[in-house]
Amino acid sequence: MTAQLSLFGNLPADIVVAECRAHGVTLADVLSKRRGRITAARWAVIRRLRADGMSYPKIGAVLGLDHSSVRYACLAG
């Protein structure tokens, strides 16, 4: 899983890997447009990245989301 993260530059791989494992999903799941249990994992990744100081636009760019979707995930969680 970590090898795939190198595509995203300075993305905190440890955060993403930990959240994926905690939710029983893969990185590919988090980066997909799928919903359901994947959404909870994706939102957890978003909130952790935001808590680590990453901006809404940067998180959105990494995960393929609009910054407003990232902001909503942070505020709704």
mmJSON file of the N, C-alpha and C atoms, coordinates in Angstrom:
{"data_MODEL":{"atom_site":{
"group_PDB":["ATOM","ATOM","ATOM","ATOM","ATOM","ATOM","ATOM","ATOM","ATOM","ATOM","ATOM","ATOM","ATOM","ATOM","ATOM","ATOM","ATOM","ATOM","ATOM","ATOM","ATOM","ATOM","ATOM","ATOM","ATOM","ATOM","ATOM","ATOM","ATOM","ATOM","ATOM","ATOM","ATOM","ATOM","ATOM","ATOM","ATOM","ATOM","ATOM","ATOM","ATOM","ATOM","ATOM","ATOM","ATOM","ATOM","ATOM","ATOM","ATOM","ATOM","ATOM","ATOM","ATOM","ATOM","ATOM","ATOM","ATOM","ATOM","ATOM","ATOM","ATOM","ATOM","ATOM","ATOM","ATOM","ATOM","ATOM","ATOM","ATOM","ATOM","ATOM","ATOM","ATOM","ATOM","ATOM","ATOM","ATOM","ATOM","ATOM","ATOM","ATOM","ATOM","ATOM","ATOM","ATOM","ATOM","ATOM","ATOM","ATOM","ATOM","ATOM","ATOM","ATOM","ATOM","ATOM","ATOM","ATOM","ATOM","ATOM","ATOM","ATOM","ATOM","ATOM","ATOM","ATOM","ATOM","ATOM","ATOM","ATOM","ATOM","ATOM","ATOM","ATOM","ATOM","ATOM","ATOM","ATOM","ATOM","ATOM","ATOM","ATOM","ATOM","ATOM","ATOM","ATOM","ATOM","ATOM","ATOM","ATOM","ATOM","ATOM","ATOM","ATOM","ATOM","ATOM","ATOM","ATOM","ATOM","ATOM","ATOM","ATOM","ATOM","ATOM","ATOM","ATOM","ATOM","ATOM","ATOM","ATOM","ATOM","ATOM","ATOM","ATOM","ATOM","ATOM","ATOM","ATOM","ATOM","ATOM","ATOM","ATOM","ATOM","ATOM","ATOM","ATOM","ATOM","ATOM","ATOM","ATOM","ATOM","ATOM","ATOM","ATOM","ATOM","ATOM","ATOM","ATOM","ATOM","ATOM","ATOM","ATOM","ATOM","ATOM","ATOM","ATOM","ATOM","ATOM","ATOM","ATOM","ATOM","ATOM","ATOM","ATOM","ATOM","ATOM","ATOM","ATOM","ATOM","ATOM","ATOM","ATOM","ATOM","ATOM","ATOM","ATOM","ATOM","ATOM","ATOM","ATOM","ATOM","ATOM","ATOM","ATOM","ATOM","ATOM","ATOM","ATOM","ATOM","ATOM","ATOM","ATOM","ATOM","ATOM","ATOM","ATOM","ATOM","ATOM","ATOM","ATOM","ATOM","ATOM"],
"id":[1,2,3,4,5,6,7,8,9,10,11,12,13,14,15,16,17,18,19,20,21,22,23,24,25,26,27,28,29,30,31,32,33,34,35,36,37,38,39,40,41,42,43,44,45,46,47,48,49,50,51,52,53,54,55,56,57,58,59,60,61,62,63,64,65,66,67,68,69,70,71,72,73,74,75,76,77,78,79,80,81,82,83,84,85,86,87,88,89,90,91,92,93,94,95,96,97,98,99,100,101,102,103,104,105,106,107,108,109,110,111,112,113,114,115,116,117,118,119,120,121,122,123,124,125,126,127,128,129,130,131,132,133,134,135,136,137,138,139,140,141,142,143,144,145,146,147,148,149,150,151,152,153,154,155,156,157,158,159,160,161,162,163,164,165,166,167,168,169,170,171,172,173,174,175,176,177,178,179,180,181,182,183,184,185,186,187,188,189,190,191,192,193,194,195,196,197,198,199,200,201,202,203,204,205,206,207,208,209,210,211,212,213,214,215,216,217,218,219,220,221,222,223,224,225,226,227,228,229,230,231],
"type_symbol":["N","C","C","N","C","C","N","C","C","N","C","C","N","C","C","N","C","C","N","C","C","N","C","C","N","C","C","N","C","C","N","C","C","N","C","C","N","C","C","N","C","C","N","C","C","N","C","C","N","C","C","N","C","C","N","C","C","N","C","C","N","C","C","N","C","C","N","C","C","N","C","C","N","C","C","N","C","C","N","C","C","N","C","C","N","C","C","N","C","C","N","C","C","N","C","C","N","C","C","N","C","C","N","C","C","N","C","C","N","C","C","N","C","C","N","C","C","N","C","C","N","C","C","N","C","C","N","C","C","N","C","C","N","C","C","N","C","C","N","C","C","N","C","C","N","C","C","N","C","C","N","C","C","N","C","C","N","C","C","N","C","C","N","C","C","N","C","C","N","C","C","N","C","C","N","C","C","N","C","C","N","C","C","N","C","C","N","C","C","N","C","C","N","C","C","N","C","C","N","C","C","N","C","C","N","C","C","N","C","C","N","C","C","N","C","C","N","C","C","N","C","C","N","C","C","N","C","C","N","C","C"],
"label_atom_id":["N","CA","C","N","CA","C","N","CA","C","N","CA","C","N","CA","C","N","CA","C","N","CA","C","N","CA","C","N","CA","C","N","CA","C","N","CA","C","N","CA","C","N","CA","C","N","CA","C","N","CA","C","N","CA","C","N","CA","C","N","CA","C","N","CA","C","N","CA","C","N","CA","C","N","CA","C","N","CA","C","N","CA","C","N","CA","C","N","CA","C","N","CA","C","N","CA","C","N","CA","C","N","CA","C","N","CA","C","N","CA","C","N","CA","C","N","CA","C","N","CA","C","N","CA","C","N","CA","C","N","CA","C","N","CA","C","N","CA","C","N","CA","C","N","CA","C","N","CA","C","N","CA","C","N","CA","C","N","CA","C","N","CA","C","N","CA","C","N","CA","C","N","CA","C","N","CA","C","N","CA","C","N","CA","C","N","CA","C","N","CA","C","N","CA","C","N","CA","C","N","CA","C","N","CA","C","N","CA","C","N","CA","C","N","CA","C","N","CA","C","N","CA","C","N","CA","C","N","CA","C","N","CA","C","N","CA","C","N","CA","C","N","CA","C","N","CA","C","N","CA","C","N","CA","C","N","CA","C","N","CA","C","N","CA","C","N","CA","C"],
"label_alt_id":[null,null,null,null,null,null,null,null,null,null,null,null,null,null,null,null,null,null,null,null,null,null,null,null,null,null,null,null,null,null,null,null,null,null,null,null,null,null,null,null,null,null,null,null,null,null,null,null,null,null,null,null,null,null,null,null,null,null,null,null,null,null,null,null,null,null,null,null,null,null,null,null,null,null,null,null,null,null,null,null,null,null,null,null,null,null,null,null,null,null,null,null,null,null,null,null,null,null,null,null,null,null,null,null,null,null,null,null,null,null,null,null,null,null,null,null,null,null,null,null,null,null,null,null,null,null,null,null,null,null,null,null,null,null,null,null,null,null,null,null,null,null,null,null,null,null,null,null,null,null,null,null,null,null,null,null,null,null,null,null,null,null,null,null,null,null,null,null,null,null,null,null,null,null,null,null,null,null,null,null,null,null,null,null,null,null,null,null,null,null,null,null,null,null,null,null,null,null,null,null,null,null,null,null,null,null,null,null,null,null,null,null,null,null,null,null,null,null,null,null,null,null,null,null,null,null,null,null,null,null,null],
"label_comp_id":["MET","MET","MET","THR","THR","THR","ALA","ALA","ALA","GLN","GLN","GLN","LEU","LEU","LEU","SER","SER","SER","LEU","LEU","LEU","PHE","PHE","PHE","GLY","GLY","GLY","ASN","ASN","ASN","LEU","LEU","LEU","PRO","PRO","PRO","ALA","ALA","ALA","ASP","ASP","ASP","ILE","ILE","ILE","VAL","VAL","VAL","VAL","VAL","VAL","ALA","ALA","ALA","GLU","GLU","GLU","CYS","CYS","CYS","ARG","ARG","ARG","ALA","ALA","ALA","HIS","HIS","HIS","GLY","GLY","GLY","VAL","VAL","VAL","THR","THR","THR","LEU","LEU","LEU","ALA","ALA","ALA","ASP","ASP","ASP","VAL","VAL","VAL","LEU","LEU","LEU","SER","SER","SER","LYS","LYS","LYS","ARG","ARG","ARG","ARG","ARG","ARG","GLY","GLY","GLY","ARG","ARG","ARG","ILE","ILE","ILE","THR","THR","THR","ALA","ALA","ALA","ALA","ALA","ALA","ARG","ARG","ARG","TRP","TRP","TRP","ALA","ALA","ALA","VAL","VAL","VAL","ILE","ILE","ILE","ARG","ARG","ARG","ARG","ARG","ARG","LEU","LEU","LEU","ARG","ARG","ARG","ALA","ALA","ALA","ASP","ASP","ASP","GLY","GLY","GLY","MET","MET","MET","SER","SER","SER","TYR","TYR","TYR","PRO","PRO","PRO","LYS","LYS","LYS","ILE","ILE","ILE","GLY","GLY","GLY","ALA","ALA","ALA","VAL","VAL","VAL","LEU","LEU","LEU","GLY","GLY","GLY","LEU","LEU","LEU","ASP","ASP","ASP","HIS","HIS","HIS","SER","SER","SER","SER","SER","SER","VAL","VAL","VAL","ARG","ARG","ARG","TYR","TYR","TYR","ALA","ALA","ALA","CYS","CYS","CYS","LEU","LEU","LEU","ALA","ALA","ALA","GLY","GLY","GLY"],
"label_asym_id":["A","A","A","A","A","A","A","A","A","A","A","A","A","A","A","A","A","A","A","A","A","A","A","A","A","A","A","A","A","A","A","A","A","A","A","A","A","A","A","A","A","A","A","A","A","A","A","A","A","A","A","A","A","A","A","A","A","A","A","A","A","A","A","A","A","A","A","A","A","A","A","A","A","A","A","A","A","A","A","A","A","A","A","A","A","A","A","A","A","A","A","A","A","A","A","A","A","A","A","A","A","A","A","A","A","A","A","A","A","A","A","A","A","A","A","A","A","A","A","A","A","A","A","A","A","A","A","A","A","A","A","A","A","A","A","A","A","A","A","A","A","A","A","A","A","A","A","A","A","A","A","A","A","A","A","A","A","A","A","A","A","A","A","A","A","A","A","A","A","A","A","A","A","A","A","A","A","A","A","A","A","A","A","A","A","A","A","A","A","A","A","A","A","A","A","A","A","A","A","A","A","A","A","A","A","A","A","A","A","A","A","A","A","A","A","A","A","A","A","A","A","A","A","A","A","A","A","A","A","A","A"],
"label_entity_id":["1","1","1","1","1","1","1","1","1","1","1","1","1","1","1","1","1","1","1","1","1","1","1","1","1","1","1","1","1","1","1","1","1","1","1","1","1","1","1","1","1","1","1","1","1","1","1","1","1","1","1","1","1","1","1","1","1","1","1","1","1","1","1","1","1","1","1","1","1","1","1","1","1","1","1","1","1","1","1","1","1","1","1","1","1","1","1","1","1","1","1","1","1","1","1","1","1","1","1","1","1","1","1","1","1","1","1","1","1","1","1","1","1","1","1","1","1","1","1","1","1","1","1","1","1","1","1","1","1","1","1","1","1","1","1","1","1","1","1","1","1","1","1","1","1","1","1","1","1","1","1","1","1","1","1","1","1","1","1","1","1","1","1","1","1","1","1","1","1","1","1","1","1","1","1","1","1","1","1","1","1","1","1","1","1","1","1","1","1","1","1","1","1","1","1","1","1","1","1","1","1","1","1","1","1","1","1","1","1","1","1","1","1","1","1","1","1","1","1","1","1","1","1","1","1","1","1","1","1","1","1"],
"label_seq_id":[1,1,1,2,2,2,3,3,3,4,4,4,5,5,5,6,6,6,7,7,7,8,8,8,9,9,9,10,10,10,11,11,11,12,12,12,13,13,13,14,14,14,15,15,15,16,16,16,17,17,17,18,18,18,19,19,19,20,20,20,21,21,21,22,22,22,23,23,23,24,24,24,25,25,25,26,26,26,27,27,27,28,28,28,29,29,29,30,30,30,31,31,31,32,32,32,33,33,33,34,34,34,35,35,35,36,36,36,37,37,37,38,38,38,39,39,39,40,40,40,41,41,41,42,42,42,43,43,43,44,44,44,45,45,45,46,46,46,47,47,47,48,48,48,49,49,49,50,50,50,51,51,51,52,52,52,53,53,53,54,54,54,55,55,55,56,56,56,57,57,57,58,58,58,59,59,59,60,60,60,61,61,61,62,62,62,63,63,63,64,64,64,65,65,65,66,66,66,67,67,67,68,68,68,69,69,69,70,70,70,71,71,71,72,72,72,73,73,73,74,74,74,75,75,75,76,76,76,77,77,77],
"pdbx_PDB_ins_code":[null,null,null,null,null,null,null,null,null,null,null,null,null,null,null,null,null,null,null,null,null,null,null,null,null,null,null,null,null,null,null,null,null,null,null,null,null,null,null,null,null,null,null,null,null,null,null,null,null,null,null,null,null,null,null,null,null,null,null,null,null,null,null,null,null,null,null,null,null,null,null,null,null,null,null,null,null,null,null,null,null,null,null,null,null,null,null,null,null,null,null,null,null,null,null,null,null,null,null,null,null,null,null,null,null,null,null,null,null,null,null,null,null,null,null,null,null,null,null,null,null,null,null,null,null,null,null,null,null,null,null,null,null,null,null,null,null,null,null,null,null,null,null,null,null,null,null,null,null,null,null,null,null,null,null,null,null,null,null,null,null,null,null,null,null,null,null,null,null,null,null,null,null,null,null,null,null,null,null,null,null,null,null,null,null,null,null,null,null,null,null,null,null,null,null,null,null,null,null,null,null,null,null,null,null,null,null,null,null,null,null,null,null,null,null,null,null,null,null,null,null,null,null,null,null,null,null,null,null,null,null],
"Cartn_x":[0.82,0.0,0.867,1.976,2.827,3.426,3.734,4.292,3.331,2.037,1.056,1.038,1.306,1.246,2.346,3.442,4.52,4.068,2.976,2.441,1.929,1.651,1.057,2.051,3.312,4.322,4.437,4.175,4.409,3.165,2.281,1.119,1.591,1.12,1.523,1.025,1.854,1.477,1.053,1.712,1.378,-0.053,-0.532,-1.903,-2.897,-2.67,-3.586,-3.6,-2.437,-2.342,-3.05,-2.833,-3.465,-4.98,-5.512,-6.963,-7.55,-6.847,-7.328,-7.397,-6.354,-6.34,-7.423,-7.601,-8.601,-10.013,-10.25,-11.579,-11.699,-10.613,-10.649,-10.85,-10.268,-10.379,-8.984,-8.908,-7.626,-7.504,-6.309,-6.089,-6.936,-7.017,-7.828,-9.288,-9.787,-11.16,-11.327,-10.397,-10.48,-10.417,-9.63,-9.489,-10.609,-11.443,-12.53,-13.717,-14.694,-15.929,-17.005,-16.631,-17.6,-18.111,-19.272,-19.899,-20.048,-20.885,-21.106,-20.031,-19.489,-18.481,-17.205,-17.01,-15.833,-15.89,-17.073,-17.227,-16.698,-17.013,-16.542,-15.015,-14.413,-12.954,-12.365,-12.967,-12.476,-12.567,-13.685,-13.844,-12.842,-12.54,-11.542,-10.166,-9.83,-8.559,-8.541,-9.621,-9.709,-9.515,-10.222,-10.123,-8.712,-8.086,-6.72,-5.728,-5.869,-4.969,-5.155,-6.393,-6.675,-6.099,-6.243,-5.692,-4.165,-3.579,-2.13,-1.667,-2.606,-2.252,-2.366,-2.879,-3.008,-4.231,-4.131,-5.226,-6.339,-7.537,-8.672,-8.364,-7.826,-7.541,-6.503,-5.498,-4.464,-5.033,-5.837,-6.476,-7.369,-8.141,-9.016,-8.251,-7.135,-6.329,-5.78,-5.36,-4.79,-5.849,-7.038,-8.09,-9.059,-8.851,-9.723,-11.076,-11.097,-12.338,-12.239,-13.367,-13.42,-13.12,-12.498,-12.162,-13.4,-14.537,-15.752,-16.252,-16.034,-16.372,-15.486,-14.233,-13.293,-13.717,-14.083,-14.516,-15.766,-16.715,-17.938,-17.619,-16.705,-16.329,-15.735,-14.952,-14.343,-15.388,-16.33,-17.334,-18.425,-18.734,-19.804,-19.343,-18.05,-17.53,-17.396],
"Cartn_y":[-1.189,0.0,1.256,1.267,2.438,2.818,1.851,2.149,3.008,2.756,3.555,4.99,5.183,6.52,7.431,6.862,7.696,8.528,8.115,8.888,10.25,10.396,11.624,12.526,12.357,13.237,13.133,14.24,14.283,13.929,13.152,12.687,11.873,12.183,11.422,9.978,9.126,7.742,7.001,7.266,6.548,6.814,8.024,8.374,7.62,7.66,7.02,5.503,4.917,3.471,3.07,3.821,3.505,3.572,4.591,4.724,3.639,3.311,2.239,0.923,0.62,-0.625,-0.617,0.504,0.596,0.352,0.745,0.6,-0.615,-1.358,-2.565,-2.312,-1.227,-0.888,-0.696,-0.61,-0.38,1.077,1.453,2.8,3.015,1.997,2.1,2.383,1.772,2.04,3.501,4.019,5.407,6.38,6.068,6.957,6.797,5.778,5.542,6.459,6.391,7.169,6.357,5.158,4.288,4.909,4.428,4.927,3.795,3.987,2.962,3.013,1.854,1.804,2.527,2.714,3.426,4.892,5.461,6.867,7.148,6.294,6.494,6.469,5.567,5.489,6.726,7.148,8.331,9.566,9.716,10.861,10.817,9.639,9.508,9.94,9.539,9.957,11.477,12.037,13.494,14.218,13.779,14.456,14.341,13.184,13.014,13.888,13.963,14.802,16.272,16.664,18.051,18.359,17.436,17.622,17.703,17.066,17.092,18.382,19.26,20.568,20.715,19.713,19.801,20.65,21.46,22.341,21.571,22.166,21.552,21.303,22.309,22.082,20.978,20.902,19.881,18.485,18.341,17.054,16.671,17.629,17.367,16.93,17.585,17.23,15.813,15.448,14.12,13.03,13.288,12.279,12.39,13.365,13.516,14.094,14.982,15.601,17.111,17.765,19.215,19.641,20.816,21.252,21.43,21.756,21.923,20.581,19.501,18.161,17.799,18.172,17.922,18.713,19.963,20.819,20.231,19.785,19.18,17.949,17.11,15.911,16.281,17.339,17.779,18.33,19.097,19.726,18.737,17.774,16.822,15.75,15.497,14.425,14.835],
"Cartn_z":[0.0,0.0,0.0,0.706,0.803,-0.544,-1.401,-2.712,-3.53,-3.417,-4.14,-3.631,-2.355,-1.781,-2.294,-2.789,-3.29,-4.488,-5.127,-6.249,-5.804,-4.521,-4.021,-3.31,-3.566,-3.002,-1.506,-0.817,0.62,1.449,0.903,1.646,2.85,4.048,5.235,5.143,4.587,4.313,5.567,6.687,7.905,8.352,8.161,8.535,7.651,6.364,5.424,5.638,5.786,5.993,7.283,8.343,9.63,9.543,8.883,8.76,7.862,6.796,5.914,6.68,7.415,8.198,9.268,9.941,11.008,10.483,9.233,8.644,7.729,7.587,6.767,5.29,4.788,3.366,2.784,1.48,0.813,0.394,0.004,-0.518,-1.765,-2.608,-3.824,-3.479,-2.396,-1.953,-1.566,-0.785,-0.307,-1.474,-2.474,-3.63,-4.648,-4.493,-5.439,-5.137,-6.006,-5.819,-5.122,-4.653,-3.996,-2.704,-2.277,-1.049,-0.058,0.92,1.933,2.995,3.361,4.42,4.02,2.723,2.235,2.644,2.684,3.033,4.428,5.384,6.758,6.804,6.071,6.03,5.368,4.257,3.544,4.433,5.134,6.02,7.162,7.667,8.733,8.22,7.003,6.397,6.259,5.758,5.57,6.895,7.919,9.226,9.808,9.653,10.174,9.414,8.079,7.295,7.647,7.856,8.23,9.61,10.546,11.889,11.846,10.826,10.659,9.979,9.618,9.073,7.575,6.884,5.431,5.08,4.036,3.64,2.936,2.927,2.233,0.756,0.029,-1.391,-1.622,-0.765,-0.943,-0.694,0.364,0.637,-0.533,-1.021,-2.157,-3.384,-3.66,-4.825,-4.698,-3.523,-3.301,-3.433,-2.899,-2.885,-4.064,-4.934,-6.095,-5.74,-4.756,-4.301,-4.414,-4.447,-4.381,-2.944,-2.77,-1.412,-0.535,-1.149,-0.35,0.186,-0.558,-0.059,1.113,1.044,2.149,3.372,3.176,4.294,4.938,4.14,4.655,5.502,5.018,5.762,7.117,7.149,8.416,9.374,8.863,9.714,10.143,9.292,9.593,10.585,10.622,11.466,12.835],
"occupancy":[1.0,1.0,1.0,1.0,1.0,1.0,1.0,1.0,1.0,1.0,1.0,1.0,1.0,1.0,1.0,1.0,1.0,1.0,1.0,1.0,1.0,1.0,1.0,1.0,1.0,1.0,1.0,1.0,1.0,1.0,1.0,1.0,1.0,1.0,1.0,1.0,1.0,1.0,1.0,1.0,1.0,1.0,1.0,1.0,1.0,1.0,1.0,1.0,1.0,1.0,1.0,1.0,1.0,1.0,1.0,1.0,1.0,1.0,1.0,1.0,1.0,1.0,1.0,1.0,1.0,1.0,1.0,1.0,1.0,1.0,1.0,1.0,1.0,1.0,1.0,1.0,1.0,1.0,1.0,1.0,1.0,1.0,1.0,1.0,1.0,1.0,1.0,1.0,1.0,1.0,1.0,1.0,1.0,1.0,1.0,1.0,1.0,1.0,1.0,1.0,1.0,1.0,1.0,1.0,1.0,1.0,1.0,1.0,1.0,1.0,1.0,1.0,1.0,1.0,1.0,1.0,1.0,1.0,1.0,1.0,1.0,1.0,1.0,1.0,1.0,1.0,1.0,1.0,1.0,1.0,1.0,1.0,1.0,1.0,1.0,1.0,1.0,1.0,1.0,1.0,1.0,1.0,1.0,1.0,1.0,1.0,1.0,1.0,1.0,1.0,1.0,1.0,1.0,1.0,1.0,1.0,1.0,1.0,1.0,1.0,1.0,1.0,1.0,1.0,1.0,1.0,1.0,1.0,1.0,1.0,1.0,1.0,1.0,1.0,1.0,1.0,1.0,1.0,1.0,1.0,1.0,1.0,1.0,1.0,1.0,1.0,1.0,1.0,1.0,1.0,1.0,1.0,1.0,1.0,1.0,1.0,1.0,1.0,1.0,1.0,1.0,1.0,1.0,1.0,1.0,1.0,1.0,1.0,1.0,1.0,1.0,1.0,1.0,1.0,1.0,1.0,1.0,1.0,1.0,1.0,1.0,1.0,1.0,1.0,1.0,1.0,1.0,1.0,1.0,1.0,1.0],
"B_iso_or_equiv":[0.0,0.0,0.0,0.0,0.0,0.0,0.0,0.0,0.0,0.0,0.0,0.0,0.0,0.0,0.0,0.0,0.0,0.0,0.0,0.0,0.0,0.0,0.0,0.0,0.0,0.0,0.0,0.0,0.0,0.0,0.0,0.0,0.0,0.0,0.0,0.0,0.0,0.0,0.0,0.0,0.0,0.0,0.0,0.0,0.0,0.0,0.0,0.0,0.0,0.0,0.0,0.0,0.0,0.0,0.0,0.0,0.0,0.0,0.0,0.0,0.0,0.0,0.0,0.0,0.0,0.0,0.0,0.0,0.0,0.0,0.0,0.0,0.0,0.0,0.0,0.0,0.0,0.0,0.0,0.0,0.0,0.0,0.0,0.0,0.0,0.0,0.0,0.0,0.0,0.0,0.0,0.0,0.0,0.0,0.0,0.0,0.0,0.0,0.0,0.0,0.0,0.0,0.0,0.0,0.0,0.0,0.0,0.0,0.0,0.0,0.0,0.0,0.0,0.0,0.0,0.0,0.0,0.0,0.0,0.0,0.0,0.0,0.0,0.0,0.0,0.0,0.0,0.0,0.0,0.0,0.0,0.0,0.0,0.0,0.0,0.0,0.0,0.0,0.0,0.0,0.0,0.0,0.0,0.0,0.0,0.0,0.0,0.0,0.0,0.0,0.0,0.0,0.0,0.0,0.0,0.0,0.0,0.0,0.0,0.0,0.0,0.0,0.0,0.0,0.0,0.0,0.0,0.0,0.0,0.0,0.0,0.0,0.0,0.0,0.0,0.0,0.0,0.0,0.0,0.0,0.0,0.0,0.0,0.0,0.0,0.0,0.0,0.0,0.0,0.0,0.0,0.0,0.0,0.0,0.0,0.0,0.0,0.0,0.0,0.0,0.0,0.0,0.0,0.0,0.0,0.0,0.0,0.0,0.0,0.0,0.0,0.0,0.0,0.0,0.0,0.0,0.0,0.0,0.0,0.0,0.0,0.0,0.0,0.0,0.0,0.0,0.0,0.0,0.0,0.0,0.0],
"pdbx_formal_charge":[null,null,null,null,null,null,null,null,null,null,null,null,null,null,null,null,null,null,null,null,null,null,null,null,null,null,null,null,null,null,null,null,null,null,null,null,null,null,null,null,null,null,null,null,null,null,null,null,null,null,null,null,null,null,null,null,null,null,null,null,null,null,null,null,null,null,null,null,null,null,null,null,null,null,null,null,null,null,null,null,null,null,null,null,null,null,null,null,null,null,null,null,null,null,null,null,null,null,null,null,null,null,null,null,null,null,null,null,null,null,null,null,null,null,null,null,null,null,null,null,null,null,null,null,null,null,null,null,null,null,null,null,null,null,null,null,null,null,null,null,null,null,null,null,null,null,null,null,null,null,null,null,null,null,null,null,null,null,null,null,null,null,null,null,null,null,null,null,null,null,null,null,null,null,null,null,null,null,null,null,null,null,null,null,null,null,null,null,null,null,null,null,null,null,null,null,null,null,null,null,null,null,null,null,null,null,null,null,null,null,null,null,null,null,null,null,null,null,null,null,null,null,null,null,null,null,null,null,null,null,null],
"auth_seq_id":[1,1,1,2,2,2,3,3,3,4,4,4,5,5,5,6,6,6,7,7,7,8,8,8,9,9,9,10,10,10,11,11,11,12,12,12,13,13,13,14,14,14,15,15,15,16,16,16,17,17,17,18,18,18,19,19,19,20,20,20,21,21,21,22,22,22,23,23,23,24,24,24,25,25,25,26,26,26,27,27,27,28,28,28,29,29,29,30,30,30,31,31,31,32,32,32,33,33,33,34,34,34,35,35,35,36,36,36,37,37,37,38,38,38,39,39,39,40,40,40,41,41,41,42,42,42,43,43,43,44,44,44,45,45,45,46,46,46,47,47,47,48,48,48,49,49,49,50,50,50,51,51,51,52,52,52,53,53,53,54,54,54,55,55,55,56,56,56,57,57,57,58,58,58,59,59,59,60,60,60,61,61,61,62,62,62,63,63,63,64,64,64,65,65,65,66,66,66,67,67,67,68,68,68,69,69,69,70,70,70,71,71,71,72,72,72,73,73,73,74,74,74,75,75,75,76,76,76,77,77,77],
"auth_comp_id":["MET","MET","MET","THR","THR","THR","ALA","ALA","ALA","GLN","GLN","GLN","LEU","LEU","LEU","SER","SER","SER","LEU","LEU","LEU","PHE","PHE","PHE","GLY","GLY","GLY","ASN","ASN","ASN","LEU","LEU","LEU","PRO","PRO","PRO","ALA","ALA","ALA","ASP","ASP","ASP","ILE","ILE","ILE","VAL","VAL","VAL","VAL","VAL","VAL","ALA","ALA","ALA","GLU","GLU","GLU","CYS","CYS","CYS","ARG","ARG","ARG","ALA","ALA","ALA","HIS","HIS","HIS","GLY","GLY","GLY","VAL","VAL","VAL","THR","THR","THR","LEU","LEU","LEU","ALA","ALA","ALA","ASP","ASP","ASP","VAL","VAL","VAL","LEU","LEU","LEU","SER","SER","SER","LYS","LYS","LYS","ARG","ARG","ARG","ARG","ARG","ARG","GLY","GLY","GLY","ARG","ARG","ARG","ILE","ILE","ILE","THR","THR","THR","ALA","ALA","ALA","ALA","ALA","ALA","ARG","ARG","ARG","TRP","TRP","TRP","ALA","ALA","ALA","VAL","VAL","VAL","ILE","ILE","ILE","ARG","ARG","ARG","ARG","ARG","ARG","LEU","LEU","LEU","ARG","ARG","ARG","ALA","ALA","ALA","ASP","ASP","ASP","GLY","GLY","GLY","MET","MET","MET","SER","SER","SER","TYR","TYR","TYR","PRO","PRO","PRO","LYS","LYS","LYS","ILE","ILE","ILE","GLY","GLY","GLY","ALA","ALA","ALA","VAL","VAL","VAL","LEU","LEU","LEU","GLY","GLY","GLY","LEU","LEU","LEU","ASP","ASP","ASP","HIS","HIS","HIS","SER","SER","SER","SER","SER","SER","VAL","VAL","VAL","ARG","ARG","ARG","TYR","TYR","TYR","ALA","ALA","ALA","CYS","CYS","CYS","LEU","LEU","LEU","ALA","ALA","ALA","GLY","GLY","GLY"],
"auth_asym_id":["A","A","A","A","A","A","A","A","A","A","A","A","A","A","A","A","A","A","A","A","A","A","A","A","A","A","A","A","A","A","A","A","A","A","A","A","A","A","A","A","A","A","A","A","A","A","A","A","A","A","A","A","A","A","A","A","A","A","A","A","A","A","A","A","A","A","A","A","A","A","A","A","A","A","A","A","A","A","A","A","A","A","A","A","A","A","A","A","A","A","A","A","A","A","A","A","A","A","A","A","A","A","A","A","A","A","A","A","A","A","A","A","A","A","A","A","A","A","A","A","A","A","A","A","A","A","A","A","A","A","A","A","A","A","A","A","A","A","A","A","A","A","A","A","A","A","A","A","A","A","A","A","A","A","A","A","A","A","A","A","A","A","A","A","A","A","A","A","A","A","A","A","A","A","A","A","A","A","A","A","A","A","A","A","A","A","A","A","A","A","A","A","A","A","A","A","A","A","A","A","A","A","A","A","A","A","A","A","A","A","A","A","A","A","A","A","A","A","A","A","A","A","A","A","A","A","A","A","A","A","A"],
"auth_atom_id":["N","CA","C","N","CA","C","N","CA","C","N","CA","C","N","CA","C","N","CA","C","N","CA","C","N","CA","C","N","CA","C","N","CA","C","N","CA","C","N","CA","C","N","CA","C","N","CA","C","N","CA","C","N","CA","C","N","CA","C","N","CA","C","N","CA","C","N","CA","C","N","CA","C","N","CA","C","N","CA","C","N","CA","C","N","CA","C","N","CA","C","N","CA","C","N","CA","C","N","CA","C","N","CA","C","N","CA","C","N","CA","C","N","CA","C","N","CA","C","N","CA","C","N","CA","C","N","CA","C","N","CA","C","N","CA","C","N","CA","C","N","CA","C","N","CA","C","N","CA","C","N","CA","C","N","CA","C","N","CA","C","N","CA","C","N","CA","C","N","CA","C","N","CA","C","N","CA","C","N","CA","C","N","CA","C","N","CA","C","N","CA","C","N","CA","C","N","CA","C","N","CA","C","N","CA","C","N","CA","C","N","CA","C","N","CA","C","N","CA","C","N","CA","C","N","CA","C","N","CA","C","N","CA","C","N","CA","C","N","CA","C","N","CA","C","N","CA","C","N","CA","C","N","CA","C","N","CA","C","N","CA","C","N","CA","C","N","CA","C"],
"pdbx_PDB_model_num":[1,1,1,1,1,1,1,1,1,1,1,1,1,1,1,1,1,1,1,1,1,1,1,1,1,1,1,1,1,1,1,1,1,1,1,1,1,1,1,1,1,1,1,1,1,1,1,1,1,1,1,1,1,1,1,1,1,1,1,1,1,1,1,1,1,1,1,1,1,1,1,1,1,1,1,1,1,1,1,1,1,1,1,1,1,1,1,1,1,1,1,1,1,1,1,1,1,1,1,1,1,1,1,1,1,1,1,1,1,1,1,1,1,1,1,1,1,1,1,1,1,1,1,1,1,1,1,1,1,1,1,1,1,1,1,1,1,1,1,1,1,1,1,1,1,1,1,1,1,1,1,1,1,1,1,1,1,1,1,1,1,1,1,1,1,1,1,1,1,1,1,1,1,1,1,1,1,1,1,1,1,1,1,1,1,1,1,1,1,1,1,1,1,1,1,1,1,1,1,1,1,1,1,1,1,1,1,1,1,1,1,1,1,1,1,1,1,1,1,1,1,1,1,1,1,1,1,1,1,1,1]
}}}
